[in-house]
Amino acid sequence: MALSAAGRMKRLDLVFGEVLPDSTSDDRPWPAEAESDERDQWLRDNRPPHHDTT
């Protein structure tokens, strides 16, 4: 019995799980400015002490 490409992918996902996403960050548009600012703030708030510049 020959499986279609979609059927084959579904069967592989059932057996192995979905290892890789359908798209990567390179395929997606850049984040909105506000979202980018939130990420930058999170990084600044969670910087390890040995990375402080003061």
C-alpha positions as CSV (number, residue, x, y, z in Angstrom):
1,M,0.0,0.0,0.0
2,A,1.5,3.3,-1.1
3,L,1.1,6.3,1.3
4,S,0.8,9.9,0.1
5,A,3.4,12.3,1.4
6,A,0.9,13.7,3.9
7,G,0.1,10.2,5.1
8,R,3.8,9.3,5.4
9,M,4.5,12.4,7.5
10,K,1.5,11.7,9.7
11,R,2.8,8.1,10.3
12,L,6.3,9.3,11.0
13,D,4.9,11.8,13.5
14,L,2.9,9.1,15.2
15,V,6.0,6.9,15.5
16,F,8.7,9.5,16.3
17,G,6.8,12.6,17.4
18,E,7.2,15.9,15.7
19,V,10.9,16.6,16.1
20,L,11.2,19.7,13.9
21,P,8.7,22.5,13.4
22,D,7.2,23.1,10.0
23,S,8.9,26.5,9.8
24,T,12.0,28.0,11.5
25,S,12.6,31.5,12.7
26,D,14.4,32.2,9.4
27,D,11.1,31.5,7.6
28,R,9.1,33.9,9.8
29,P,8.9,37.7,9.6
30,W,10.8,39.8,12.2
31,P,9.0,40.3,15.5
32,A,7.1,43.5,16.1
33,E,9.0,46.3,17.7
34,A,7.1,45.9,21.1
35,E,7.7,42.2,21.2
36,S,11.4,42.7,20.5
37,D,11.6,45.3,23.3
38,E,9.9,42.9,25.7
39,R,12.5,40.2,24.9
40,D,15.4,42.7,25.3
41,Q,14.0,43.8,28.7
42,W,13.7,40.1,29.8
43,L,17.3,39.6,28.8
44,R,18.5,42.6,30.8
45,D,16.4,41.6,33.8
46,N,17.8,38.1,33.8
47,R,21.4,38.8,33.1
48,P,23.7,36.7,35.2
49,P,25.7,38.8,37.7
50,H,29.1,37.8,36.1
51,H,27.9,39.6,32.9
52,D,27.2,42.9,34.6
53,T,29.3,45.8,33.2
54,T,29.1,48.0,36.3
